[in-house]
């Protein structure tokens, strides 16, 4: 069942092109940082890391620099089109080209739909969805000028299923998935490979850094962080290994973690009752509400 999954122990045979230049959003920590280091291990020509967290971003850049791979870091709010346009100009000025665009930046907001404000929803969609759109729109003309290029957009297993209390997050991740799959079909036969990434539970700080909805109980954040720590089984480093293998294999859908494979399978086998099946197998509810 798991023959298509590759963890860190599986050797990756093919090398990325040594003239590759990667742009990674959301690179101050988690998957973004791990990807920067994993791509640096491939000795590609350059890496541009970007985030709004200046301290974390500088740490990532320093870690990449220590490998000897040319790196630049850029403070960028991906929900701001002008900042993304400036990012593209700066990266091309610094590195000369872009061959890998990895739209990884993402945030969460806790609460039911009724507890979230319009501002909560707009903030999350601005980063998770519009950040992907802006990145693709601005960088695609640059990518099309290369001999070979990749766009990788990070969705989620919550772009495959939609549990309660995830109306905002699922909206963004289903949107990323739909956009990416349509763009992949449009780019078929060109030099640009378009891929969608669906991580399962990855050990990152996304739950702790999530916002609380306007009317969400404050204690939900602590409860949510504890729940996420319980179910997040895959390390960012393993996620980065799987993504790099997916780049080399040109895999259109990159599932990360055995939980992602299970969720993908159950969503197709039980389209109306996948949530109850998954919760029964996991032995716990996916809700923070007391019912």
N, C-alpha and C positions, 0 to 999 in steps of 0.2 A: 504493500500500500504506500510505503514511504520512499519508493525508489527514486522519485524525482527530487527529494529533499537532500541538500548537501549541508553538512555541518562543518565546523572548523577543521575536523580531522581528515576531510576528504581533499585530496590533492587537486588543485586547479591547474590543468595542463597548459592551456593557451594563455599567452601574455597579452595584455592590453597593448595597443600601439604606443610606442615610446614617445610619440609626439602628442599624446592626448593631454588635453587641458580640461579639468573638471571644475564646475561651479556647484557648490553644495550649500543650500539654504538650511537654516536651523542647525548650524554646525557648532554651536557653543557647548553642546553636550550630547549625550545619548547616541542615537543612530548616526546623526550627522557627524559628530566627532569621530566615531568609530570608522565611518566610511572614509573620512579624510585620511586617517592613519592607514587604513587598509589599502587605499589607492596609492598612498605614498610608498607602501611596501612594493607596489608594482613598478616603482621608479618611472612614473609618467612625467611628462614635461612640466606640468604645473598644476596647482590646485588653488582655487579662490574660495575661501570660506566666508560665509555671511550669516549674520544674526543681529538681533537687537540687544543681546546681552554682551556688552563690551568686554567685561572681565573674562567670561567663559570663552568668548571668541578669541581673545588674545592668547589664552592658555592653549586652545586648539592649534592656533597658528604656530606657537612656539614648539609644540610637540611635533608638528609636521616639519618645521624648519630643521629640527634636530635630525631628521632623516636625510637631509640633504636635498630634498625636493623643493623647488621654488614655490613659495606660497605667498599669497596676499590675503589680507582680511579686510572686510568691508562691512561697516555698520549699515544695515539696510532693513527697513520695514517693508516686507514684501507686499503688504496691503496698500502701499502707496506706489502708483504707477510711475511717477516721476523718479522716485528713488530706485526703482527697478531699472528704469532706462539709464540712470546714471551709473548703476552697478554694471550694466553691460558695457557702457563706454569705458569705465575704469578697468574692467577685466581685459578687454581687448587691448587697451593701451599698455597694460602691464604684461600680459602674456601673449598677445598677438593673435589669439584665436580661442574658440571654445569648441570642444568636441563632446563633452558630457555635461548635460544639465540635469541636476538631481534636485527636484522640488520636494524638499523634505520638511520644511518648516510647518509646524502644526501646534494647535492649542486645544484645550478642552474647556467646557463650562458645565458645571454640575447643576442638575435640577430637572424637573419635569417641564413639559412645554408650558404649562400654566404658571410655573414659577419663574420662567425666564422672561426677561424684558426684550423688546425689539432691539434695544441697544446691545444686549448680550448676544443675540443672534447675528446682528450685523458685524460685531467685532469678530466673532469666530469665523463667519463666512468670509470676511475680508482677508484673513490670514490663510485659512485652510483651503478655500476655493479660489478666491480672486488672486491670491498669491501664486497659485499654480497657473491660472490663466495669464496673468501679467508676465510671469517668467517665460512661458511658452511663446507668447505673442512677441515679446521683445527679443528673445534669443533665437527663435526659429530662423530668421533670415541669416544670422551668423552661422548657425549649425548647417544650413543648406549649402554654405560655401565650402564646407569641408569634404574631404574624400569619404569619410565615414563619421557618423555622429549618432548620439543617443539622447533621448529624453526619457527620464525616469520620474514618474509622479508617484508620491507616496499616498496611497489610500489607506485602507485598514481592513481587518476582518469585519469591522462595522461599516464597510462598504459592500459587504456580502450579506450580512444579517442586520436586523434593526431591533435591539433590545429596548425596553422601556427606559426612560430617563436619559435617552441618548438622541433626542430629536434633533438637537443642533448638530452634534458631532456626526451622526449618521447622514444628515442632510448634506453636509460638506463632503463626506467620504464617498457616498453614493454618487454625488455630482462629479467628484474627481475621477471616479471609476468610469462613469459614462462618457465624460469628456475625453479621457485618455483612450478608451477603446475606439471611439469615433475618430479621433485624431490618428490613431494607429492605422485605421483603414484608409484614411486620406493620404497618409505618408507611405503606404505600401508601394514597393517598387522604387522608392527614392533612396537616397543615401542616409536618411534619418530613421533610425529604429526607435519606436515608441513603446514604452513598457510601463506597466502598472504594478506597484508593490503593495502587497497586503500583509503587513505584519500582524502576528497574533500578539500575545502578551509579552512585551519587551521590557526589560528592567531599566526604565528611564524615569525621569522626574515629571512626566506629563501630568500625572494625577495630582501631585503636590503643587504643581504650578498652575493647575486649572483654576479658573474663576468660579466663584459661587454665584448662582443666578440671583436676580434681584430679590426674589422671595423664597429662596432656598434656605432651609435651616443651616446655620453655621456649622453644626456638628457633622453635616454630610461630608465636608471636605476631609476631615480626619478619618471618618469611616471609609470614604472612598479611597483614600491613600492606603489604608490597611488592607482593604479588599484587593486593590490593584497589586500590592506587594505579594499577596497570597497567590494570585493567578498568573502573574508575570513570571514565566519560567525561562525565557530566552534572553541571553546577554546581548548587548549592542554589538559586541565583537562577532558573535555568531551571525547576527543579522547582517553585518557588513560582509562577512564571508559569502553568505547566500546571495546577497545582492551582486557582488562582484562576479560570482559564477553566472548569475542570471544575465549580466551584461555580456559576458563572453559567449554565452549560449544564445543570446538574443531571444530569451524567453519572454513572451508577451505578458504573462502573468506570473509574478514572483511571489509565492507564498512563503512566509517565514514562520517556522515553528510547527510542530505536530498539531498544536491546537488550531492553527490556520487551515491545515489540510482537513482536519475533522469538521471544522465549521463550514468550509467550502463544500464538503461532501454532504453534510446534513442539510444544508440550505437547498441543495438540489434534490435530495431524496425526499425531504419532508418540507415542501415549500410553505405549507400552512401551519405546521406545528413544530418547526425546527427549534424554537426557543425552549419549549417544554422538554424536548428530547435532549438538548444540550444540557439544560439545567439538571435533568434527572441523572445523566451520565456524570456530570461534574459533582453532583452531590450538594449543590447550593444554588440559591437564587441569584440572579444578576441584578437585583433591585436593592436599593438602600432604603426604600420606604417600608414602614411597618404596616402590615395589612391585617 
